[in-house]
Each structure stands twice: as C-alpha cells, then as structure tokens.
Amino acid sequence: MMLDKVWDDLLISAGQKIKLFDKYNQPHFVDNVKTMSHVYSMWQKVANAVIEREKSLILIKEFEKSASDPRRHFYGKSNMLLQEERQRAILFRRLCNFGKKVEDMAKVLKREYDDLILYKNLNYLDKMKYDYSNLLYSLEEDRLKHSVFGENSTEESRMEEALKMKPKPIIHSNQSFDSPRVLQMSKRYPE
C-alpha cells in the first residue's frame, strides 16, 4: 500500500500504522478507488507539509544558534543585526506558511476521515503549539552545557575529569595551623 511509505515519512510507529491500515482496509474505502486516491493524496500532502515544516524548524534552530552567539559581534558587520532580523522573518514566514497548510489539511482529514495528523506518534497540531518554545529551551540548555562544560566535552569525559581531579587542600603544606588563613577559616567554621 502506498500509504505505508507516507506514514513512514511521518515516523509513525508500526502499531499506529496497523490501526490506520485496518481503517483504510474497510470495504467502503477499498471498493472506492476515487476515495482511496483522495485519502492517499491528502496524506501525501500532509506528509510533505509536515516534513517541510520540520526542515524549517531545523533551519531556525541553526539560525538562532548562530544569531545568539555573542562572539558574532566581534567579527561581524555593522548592519548584521538588521540582516539577522530579515533572515529571521523569512524563516518564520516559511514556518508559518507550512504550519497553515498543515492546519488546513488537518481539518480536512478530521472532517472527512476522522484522522489526526501524527508525527513520531504525536498529534502534530499539539506539537506545533510548543515547537518554537521547545526549540529555544533546547538552545538555552545547549548554551548552558557549553558554558559550564566546554565546547568538546561529553558526559563521559566530564565524569573522567571529575574523578581525576584531586580536592584542593584547605591548608597548604607551607602553612601552619596558626596562619592567618587558617585562623580566619576557623572563625568562619567554628567546631
């Protein structure tokens, strides 16, 4: 069935595909070539719009990653912020256009076939509501990891480094217990 390829493009799980196959293998669908052709056409258009919208999200993420790097001000042109704003507007327009197409087709699929648009087994209309805020949150998380752990660090390498580090002694070997530093610390942390 050609719908299988379309649902694969939408990363729909095998379980969900089986439910959809059962639905579209009913006699009133199978016996009506015109209806099945329309079903396939609608799902194909939906898949294309969803995939293009997801590509737009990736482009926006890459753009925001570079546009939020404060170092760019040191090697950029004076009109860079204006160019960034124009580029951001173009990317958002693209995202909104594909989002509108998805919403329009979702209404048709729901009205005519009682279907929801799924992507990675999530209701895509619900996912769309939070995509941009999730994208910004993800970027902020990446920035924090980068600032705390460095550019090329991985979880394993950070753990190895932490295990190799020796704790810094409170009293250095050249200090006595009655040195000003030790006396000051003992006042701060009484027994």
Secondary structure, 3 states (H helix, E strand, C coil): CHHHHHHHHCCCCHHHHHHHHHHHCCHHHHCCHHHHHHHHHHHHHHHHHHHHHHHHHHHHHHHHHHHCCCCHHHHCCCCHHHHHHHHHHHHHHHHHHHHHHHHHHHHHHHHHHCCCCEECCEEHHHHHHHHHHHHHHHHHHHHHHHHHHCCCCCHHHHHHHHHHCCCCCCCCCCCCCCCHHHHHHHHHCCC
